[in-house]
């Protein structure tokens, strides 16, 4: 039974019991309920700020694991990046150097793909570990880019290697006539002209040989000239080897090839003679590189022994009269 409450009435000089109205009771009830709710909420908020819910704990643990894996990924990518650097180094300093290509500039190798725009969605996601994730994604992008450039470089080198094979088979490399069936009578350079008797640039090599000695294509190519004249070069053949090289064979007696025919190095193209402005049976052989007549002695290095080459060099350097 609840105790009754009293108040002192100064008029009656007595303690009179307080009579609570229904309104008072309702107000009291609301106030007490509110206090209880506030107190309960405070306890829950306090608990939540110090302790995780089971779901939060799980997420937090998962986040930690993700962070760990992201760091592991970063480390792996660091290793891959190092391997890539050594591939790039080898590419620039060995493969590209062999084929006389400039190294790929660092600015191209290191360039990223896309700017800040590319990572905008990541910024907007407002991730807790934004920096780690952004680093991982941008490192991966850079690796992709480097890999692409490296592949392109290898393609280029492969193309050059194929081309090099063709070039090696094309440019003049052997004596145009058997060195045992001929005699190098005159070399390239200033020589006394046999007819005009003045010092003149002799633009080729003269191989003295019996009429009818086989003449060989000194490199692979296409026959671009088969012509005859009573003066000058007489019966002559020209071969275009590509890569800026042309060879000329003059004073021939007989042709074995036709215009536009393709020939391989060492293929017989005709026979030596004594036609045109010639003072004795011989083959006049020229090498033209980029429209300039050059010393053919530098383009004889295959199918010849060192001793034979030495003899050729010695004879070619004698300042005698050309044929
Ligand atoms: Zn000559």
Boltz pocket constraint, residues with backbone or C-beta under 6 A from the ligand:
constraints:
  - pocket:
      binder: B
      contacts: [[A, 202], [A, 204], [A, 205], [A, 206], [A, 283], [A, 284], [A, 285], [A, 322], [A, 323]]
      max_distance: 6.0
